Amino acid sequence: MHIRLYTKTNCPLCDKAKAVLTELLADYSFTLEEIDIYKDDELLEKYQLMIPVVELDGEEIGYGAIEKEAVRKRLRRAQNS
């Protein structure tokens, strides 16, 4: 499983989302890739008002205030399929 976390600098919600994902790494095996949307104009246009955005294996599973249990549920589902 691969998670992309779309972020930007000076973003408290992004920091919180990263902390949630780091905690979940203890229970689930996935790679975590952090992508700064300000380094790609297309990403900036797409996610500017949504960040942070969590994407699991190419599917957006959350944005804004990331809920740990919602991400856990999606990871569990992905792991069992």
C-alpha positions as CSV (number, residue, x, y, z in Angstrom):
1,M,0.0,0.0,0.0
2,H,1.2,3.5,-0.8
3,I,-0.1,6.7,0.7
4,R,0.6,10.1,-0.8
5,L,0.1,13.1,1.5
6,Y,-0.3,16.4,-0.4
7,T,0.8,19.2,1.8
8,K,2.3,22.7,1.9
9,T,4.6,24.4,4.4
10,N,3.2,26.3,7.4
11,C,0.1,24.1,7.4
12,P,-1.1,23.0,10.9
13,L,-3.7,20.6,9.4
14,C,-0.9,19.0,7.3
15,D,1.3,18.5,10.3
16,K,-1.6,16.8,12.1
17,A,-2.4,14.6,9.1
18,K,1.3,13.5,9.0
19,A,1.2,12.7,12.7
20,V,-2.0,10.6,12.2
21,L,-0.4,8.7,9.3
22,T,2.9,8.2,11.2
23,E,0.9,6.7,14.1
24,L,-0.9,4.3,11.7
25,L,2.4,3.1,10.3
26,A,2.8,1.2,13.6
27,D,-0.2,-0.9,12.8
28,Y,-0.2,-1.1,9.0
29,S,2.4,-1.6,6.3
30,F,2.4,1.2,3.8
31,T,4.9,3.7,2.3
32,L,4.3,7.3,3.0
33,E,5.2,9.9,0.4
34,E,4.8,13.6,1.3
35,I,4.3,15.9,-1.7
36,D,4.5,19.8,-1.4
37,I,1.8,21.1,-3.8
38,Y,3.8,24.4,-4.2
39,K,6.4,22.5,-6.2
40,D,3.9,21.5,-9.0
41,D,1.6,24.0,-10.6
42,E,-1.0,21.3,-11.5
43,L,-1.1,20.0,-7.9
44,L,-1.4,23.6,-6.6
45,E,-4.3,24.3,-8.8
46,K,-6.0,21.0,-8.0
47,Y,-5.5,20.9,-4.2
48,Q,-5.0,24.5,-3.1
49,L,-8.1,24.7,-1.0
50,M,-8.3,21.0,0.0
51,I,-5.0,20.3,1.6
52,P,-4.0,18.2,3.3
53,V,-5.1,15.4,1.0
54,V,-4.5,11.8,1.7
55,E,-4.4,9.4,-1.3
56,L,-4.3,5.6,-0.8
57,D,-3.0,3.7,-3.9
58,G,-4.2,6.5,-6.2
59,E,-7.6,7.1,-4.5
60,E,-8.3,10.2,-2.5
61,I,-9.5,9.0,0.9
62,G,-9.6,12.2,2.9
63,Y,-8.8,15.9,2.9
64,G,-8.8,18.8,5.3
65,A,-9.1,17.6,8.9
66,I,-7.9,14.0,8.6
67,E,-9.7,11.6,10.9
68,K,-7.5,8.7,12.1
69,E,-10.3,6.2,12.3
70,A,-11.5,6.9,8.8
71,V,-8.0,6.4,7.4
72,R,-7.6,3.2,9.6
73,K,-10.9,1.8,8.2
74,R,-9.7,2.4,4.6
75,L,-6.3,0.9,5.3
76,R,-7.9,-2.2,6.9
77,R,-10.2,-2.6,3.9
78,A,-7.2,-2.2,1.4
79,Q,-5.2,-4.7,3.4
80,N,-7.9,-7.3,3.4
81,S,-8.7,-7.1,-0.3
